[in-house]
């Protein structure tokens, strides 16, 4: 058995990569039970509820203003709309990715110990967008169009899935830049199929739904920079029945 250090972790909130402000992330996945007992039943009948995902996110206060850890988390209190993604074991290219599209922020605490550092603690809960588990397929700054390295998901899927894109930086101006998610049964992508397309003109987070059969190998293909010089992106894909 080989263990992975906790430092190989990344957390993104919308267009912000807060890995450099954070020092702890706890992920809790749970599934409750719903009582479905009827008058005709002779014993209690329980069915599984939808799975829930909770992120407990801790870091440091480092300054004020737009883009800073404290302000961006504070602005999201009580709202449903933040896209939060956690990458675990980032020393592996296709590392696990957990994400909450349209997550709800339930907690925000600031600690100021005498003789210590000012800390920030946030909690993100599953919102109306549900919860996903997938693999990272790309984490890079791209300055030219073209297909990126494919990732092996270990098995093909037959019931679609989901993909999330975090655009953390754009150099220049992008208008309708596009990145395709492609899959294939062939590691060489000799007959790559387009599974979905992200279209964006600004930094932020974007999600798409994938449908039907998904090949074992999945990659991103930057098809247009939209006029920008380069873009910095993180993309993860979840495949039904394979990663979730």
C-alpha positions as CSV (number, residue, x, y, z in Angstrom):
1,X,0.0,0.0,0.0
2,X,1.3,3.5,-0.9
3,X,-0.3,6.5,0.8
4,X,-0.8,9.9,-0.8
5,X,0.1,13.1,1.0
6,X,-2.7,15.5,1.8
7,X,-0.8,18.3,0.1
8,X,-1.7,16.8,-3.2
9,X,-5.2,18.5,-3.0
10,X,-6.8,21.3,-4.9
11,X,-10.0,23.1,-4.3
12,X,-11.8,25.4,-6.8
13,X,-14.7,27.7,-6.2
14,X,-16.2,29.0,-9.4
15,X,-13.2,30.7,-11.2
16,X,-11.0,30.7,-8.1
17,X,-8.3,28.2,-7.2
18,X,-8.0,28.5,-3.5
19,X,-5.4,25.8,-3.1
20,X,-2.8,28.4,-2.1
21,X,-5.1,29.7,0.7
22,X,-6.2,26.4,2.1
23,X,-4.7,23.9,4.5
24,X,-7.4,21.3,5.1
25,X,-10.3,19.8,3.3
26,X,-12.7,17.1,4.6
27,X,-15.1,15.3,2.3
28,X,-18.1,13.5,3.7
29,X,-20.4,11.4,1.5
30,X,-23.6,10.1,3.1
31,X,-26.9,8.6,2.0
32,X,-29.9,8.7,4.2
33,X,-33.0,6.6,4.3
34,X,-36.7,7.5,3.6
35,X,-39.6,5.8,5.2
36,X,-41.8,4.3,2.4
37,X,-44.0,2.1,4.6
38,X,-47.6,1.9,3.6
39,X,-50.8,0.7,5.4
40,X,-50.5,-2.6,3.5
41,X,-47.0,-3.4,4.6
42,X,-46.3,-5.9,7.4
43,X,-42.9,-4.4,8.2
44,X,-41.2,-1.1,7.8
45,X,-40.0,-0.3,4.2
46,X,-37.1,2.0,3.7
47,X,-35.6,3.3,0.5
48,X,-32.3,5.1,0.0
49,X,-32.4,8.9,-0.3
50,X,-30.2,10.8,-2.8
51,X,-26.5,10.8,-1.8
52,X,-25.3,14.0,-0.1
53,X,-21.8,15.5,-0.2
54,X,-20.3,17.9,2.3
55,X,-17.0,19.8,2.0
56,X,-15.4,21.2,5.2
57,X,-12.9,23.7,3.9
58,X,-10.3,25.4,6.0
59,X,-7.7,28.0,5.1
60,X,-6.1,31.4,6.0
61,X,-7.1,35.0,5.8
62,X,-4.7,36.8,3.5
63,X,-6.3,40.1,2.5
64,X,-9.4,41.9,1.3
65,X,-10.9,42.6,-2.1
66,X,-12.3,40.7,-5.0
67,X,-10.6,37.4,-5.6
68,X,-9.5,37.0,-2.0
69,X,-10.4,34.0,0.0
70,X,-12.4,35.8,2.7
71,X,-14.5,38.0,0.3
72,X,-15.4,35.3,-2.2
73,X,-16.5,32.9,0.4
74,X,-18.4,35.5,2.3
75,X,-20.3,36.6,-0.8
76,X,-21.5,33.0,-1.3
77,X,-23.1,32.5,2.2
78,X,-26.6,31.3,2.0
79,X,-26.7,31.2,-1.8
80,X,-27.2,28.2,-4.1
81,X,-25.0,28.7,-7.2
82,X,-21.4,28.2,-6.3
83,X,-19.6,25.4,-8.2
84,X,-17.1,23.8,-5.9
85,X,-14.6,21.1,-7.0
86,X,-12.1,19.1,-4.9
87,X,-9.3,17.2,-6.5
88,X,-7.6,14.5,-4.4
89,X,-4.2,13.1,-5.2
90,X,-3.2,15.7,-7.8
91,X,0.2,14.0,-8.3
92,X,-1.8,11.6,-10.5
93,X,-3.1,13.1,-13.8
94,X,-6.5,11.3,-13.7
95,X,-7.0,11.9,-10.0
96,X,-10.5,11.7,-8.3
97,X,-12.6,14.8,-8.5
98,X,-15.6,15.5,-6.3
99,X,-17.8,18.4,-7.2
100,X,-20.9,20.2,-6.1
101,X,-22.7,22.1,-8.9
102,X,-25.0,24.8,-7.5
103,X,-23.8,24.0,-4.0
104,X,-25.2,25.6,-0.8
105,X,-22.8,27.3,1.6
106,X,-24.0,26.7,5.2
107,X,-21.1,27.9,7.3
108,X,-18.5,30.6,7.5
109,X,-16.2,31.0,10.5
110,X,-13.1,33.2,11.1
111,X,-10.7,32.3,13.9
112,X,-8.2,34.8,15.3
113,X,-6.0,33.0,18.0
114,X,-3.6,35.2,19.9
115,X,-0.1,34.3,18.7
116,X,-1.5,32.5,15.7
117,X,-2.8,33.0,12.2
118,X,-6.2,34.2,11.2
119,X,-8.1,31.2,9.8
120,X,-11.2,30.8,7.7
121,X,-13.5,27.8,7.9
122,X,-16.3,27.1,5.3
123,X,-18.8,24.3,4.8
124,X,-20.3,23.5,1.4
125,X,-23.4,21.3,1.1
126,X,-25.1,19.5,-1.7
127,X,-27.5,21.9,-3.5
128,X,-30.0,21.5,-6.3
129,X,-27.3,20.5,-8.7
130,X,-26.6,17.2,-6.8
131,X,-23.1,15.8,-6.2
132,X,-20.7,14.1,-8.6
133,X,-17.6,12.0,-8.4
134,X,-15.3,11.7,-11.5
135,X,-11.8,12.0,-12.7
136,X,-9.8,15.0,-13.7
137,X,-9.0,15.0,-17.4
138,X,-7.2,18.3,-17.8
139,X,-5.5,20.9,-15.6
140,X,-3.5,23.3,-17.8
141,X,-2.9,26.6,-19.5
142,X,-3.7,26.2,-23.2
143,X,-2.4,28.6,-25.9
144,X,-3.2,26.6,-29.0
145,X,-6.1,24.6,-30.2
146,X,-6.0,20.8,-30.3
147,X,-6.8,17.6,-28.5
148,X,-5.2,17.0,-25.1
149,X,-3.9,13.8,-23.5
150,X,-6.6,11.2,-23.0
151,X,-7.3,9.6,-19.6
152,X,-8.2,6.0,-18.9
153,X,-11.4,5.6,-16.9
154,X,-11.0,1.9,-16.6
155,X,-14.3,1.0,-18.2
156,X,-16.8,2.3,-20.7
157,X,-20.2,3.7,-19.6
158,X,-23.6,3.3,-21.1
159,X,-25.7,5.9,-19.3
160,X,-24.0,9.2,-19.9
161,X,-22.5,11.4,-17.2
162,X,-21.4,14.9,-16.4
163,X,-18.5,17.2,-16.9
164,X,-17.4,20.4,-15.1
165,X,-15.1,23.1,-16.4
166,X,-13.4,25.7,-14.2
167,X,-11.9,28.6,-16.2
168,X,-9.6,30.3,-13.8
169,X,-7.8,32.7,-16.1
170,X,-8.1,34.2,-19.6
171,X,-5.3,36.2,-21.2
172,X,-6.8,38.6,-23.7
173,X,-10.5,38.4,-24.6
174,X,-12.4,35.3,-25.3
175,X,-15.7,35.2,-27.2
176,X,-17.4,31.8,-27.4
177,X,-14.2,29.8,-26.8
178,X,-15.0,26.1,-27.1
179,X,-13.7,22.9,-25.5
180,X,-15.1,19.5,-26.5
181,X,-15.2,16.4,-24.3
182,X,-14.5,13.4,-26.4
183,X,-14.4,9.6,-25.7
184,X,-13.2,6.5,-27.5
185,X,-12.8,2.8,-26.9
186,X,-9.3,3.2,-28.4
187,X,-6.5,4.7,-26.4
188,X,-5.2,6.3,-29.6
189,X,-8.6,8.0,-30.2
190,X,-8.8,6.8,-33.7
191,X,-12.5,7.3,-33.8
192,X,-13.2,9.9,-31.1
193,X,-16.8,10.8,-30.4
194,X,-17.9,14.2,-29.3
195,X,-19.8,13.8,-26.0
196,X,-20.4,17.5,-25.2
197,X,-19.1,21.0,-25.7
198,X,-18.2,23.8,-23.2
199,X,-18.7,27.3,-24.6
200,X,-17.4,30.2,-22.6
201,X,-16.5,33.9,-22.9
202,X,-15.4,34.6,-19.3
203,X,-13.8,33.0,-16.3
204,X,-16.1,30.9,-14.1
205,X,-17.5,27.4,-13.8
206,X,-19.5,25.6,-16.4
207,X,-21.2,22.2,-16.4
208,X,-22.6,20.0,-19.2
209,X,-24.5,16.7,-19.2
210,X,-23.3,13.8,-21.3
211,X,-25.7,11.2,-22.7
212,X,-25.6,7.6,-24.0
213,X,-22.5,5.5,-24.4
214,X,-19.2,6.9,-23.1
215,X,-15.9,5.3,-24.2
216,X,-13.3,4.1,-21.7
217,X,-10.8,6.8,-22.8
218,X,-11.8,10.5,-22.4
219,X,-10.0,13.7,-23.4
220,X,-10.6,17.4,-23.8
221,X,-10.2,19.1,-27.2
222,X,-9.7,22.8,-27.3
223,X,-11.4,23.8,-30.6
224,X,-11.4,27.6,-30.3
225,X,-9.7,30.1,-28.0
226,X,-12.3,32.7,-29.0
227,X,-9.7,35.3,-29.7
228,X,-7.8,34.8,-26.4
229,X,-4.1,34.3,-26.1
230,X,-4.5,31.5,-23.6
231,X,-6.9,30.1,-21.1
232,X,-6.2,28.3,-17.8
233,X,-8.7,25.5,-17.1
234,X,-9.5,22.5,-15.0
235,X,-11.9,19.8,-16.3
236,X,-13.3,16.7,-14.6
237,X,-15.7,14.1,-16.0
238,X,-18.1,11.8,-14.1
239,X,-19.4,8.7,-15.9
240,X,-22.6,7.0,-14.6
241,X,-21.9,3.4,-13.5
242,X,-18.1,3.9,-13.7
243,X,-17.0,6.7,-11.4
244,X,-20.3,7.4,-9.7
